[in-house]
Amino acid sequence: MSDRNDDRSEATANPSVVFGEPGAGAGAFQRSRASTLSVADLVARLRTAIEAADLWVLHEIDPQMLLRRGGYAISPARQILFFHPRLMVRLLAADPAALLEAPLKFAVFERPDGGVEVRWIDPAAAFARYGDPGLAELGAELAAVSDAIATAALEG
């Protein structure tokens, strides 16, 4: 219980969180695009583009709301989790250890300068780590699909 009270005290002492800069290594395993859309508008467009790509939106996480419950304030941010059962079957048949790579996720957040950014893990890089040709092929497909979804959402 004392840990919980300590967390609340810290949150009260530091209520506003400023997003840092992405690490230099992120470019090796993440993709990102900037946008002039609001977080809400970009999330709506991503949801539409995901569904148009015949994938399922599985869940949306609101980090802004979650941190607010903990006493912190952050700029708008959302995470969209997506995948499809047909892809899960391929993944599990190739290597069930790769289950940790699914579902895929887009993170959308407002930067300190007011711009909006969408980021996602590069599935080609993530799946290639397993050394399985089937997973490498699936990763390459998912990388292309993720890029197409982001492009469709941004160009709307």
N, C-alpha and C positions, 0 to 999 in steps of 0.2 A: 504493500500500500504506500509506503514512503516513496517508492519510485514514481508512482502515479502523481503524488503531490509535487514531487520535484519537477516532473514534466510540466505541470501546470504553472509552477513558479517561473520556470525558464520561458514558457510560452508568453506569459504576461510581461516578462522583462524584455523579450525580443519579438514583438508582435508582427513586425513587417519583414518579409523575406524578399531580398532582391535576387533574381536569378543570376547565376554566374555565367561565365563564358564556357562553351563546350570545350572539352579537353582536346589537345592536339591530335590524339590518337583516334578520336571518334570517327574521323573520316575513313578509317580502314574497315569499319564494320557497321557504320550507320550511313543513312542517306538523309538529306534535309533539303527543304525548299522554303524560301521566304514568300510571304503573301501580304497583300494590302487588305485582304478581307479581315473581318472580325473573327475571333475564335469561334463564336456561335455559327457564323455563316460558313466558315471553312469546315467545321464539324458536320454541318448539315449536308454540304456538298460531298464530303468524304463518305458519309453514310449512303448517299444516293449512288455514288460511283462504285462503292463496294458491292451494293446490291445489283447494280448494272453488270458487274463482272461475275455475276452468279455465285457470289460468296455470301455468307451469313454474318451480319453484325451480331456478335454474341453478347457484348456488354459494353457499356460506356462508364468510365470512371471519372469522377469529378474531384481531382486533387485539391482544387480551390476550396470546395465545401469541406472536404476531409480535414485539411489543415486548419480551416476556420473553426471546426469543432474542437481542435486541439489548442486554439488560442492564437494561431498564426494567420497572417494575412499575406496572400500572394496574388499576383496578377492572374487573369483568367487562364485556365489550363484544363485540358481534357485528354483522356486516353480512350481510344476506340479499339476493342479487341474483335478480330474477325478471323474466320476460317470456314471450312466446309467439310462435312463427313467424308466426301469422296477423296479429299486430300489427306484426311486423317488415316484412312485405310491404307493409302500408299505409304505414308510415313511409318505406320506401325509394321507394315509388311517388310520394309527395308531395315528398320532398326528401332525397336521400341524405346531405346534410351533417348531417341530424338523427340520423344513426347514433350520434353521440356521446351522445345522450340515453338510449340503451338499453344495457343493461337498466335497469329501475327498481331501486331499492334501499331497504331499510329499515335504519336503524342503531338498535341497541338498546344502551343502556349504563346502568350503575349510577351515579347521581349521588353527589357527596360526602356528601349527607345520607342516603344509603342507599336512596332512591327509585329507580325505574327509569323510563327515558324511551325512547320510540320516536320517531324522526324520519325524515322522507322529503322529498325534493324535490317540490314541487308540479308535476306534469306539465303542468297547464294553463298555468302561468307559463312553464315551460321551453319548451314547444312553440309558444306564441304568439309567441315572439321571432323565429320564422322568417318570419312574415307570410304563411303559406300556410293557406288555409281548411281544407284536409284535415288538416293537422297540428294546427291549432287545435281541430278537432273531436275528433281522436284524443286530444289533451292533456286536453280536458274529460272525455272518457270515462275516461281513465286516472286522472284526479284523483278521480273518483267511485269508481272501483274501488279505488284505494289507500285512500281514506277508509273504504270499506266493509270492506276487509280489516282495517285497524287496529281498527275498531269491533268486528268479529267476534272478533278476537283478544283484545281487552281485556275484552269482555263475556262471552266464552267460554261 
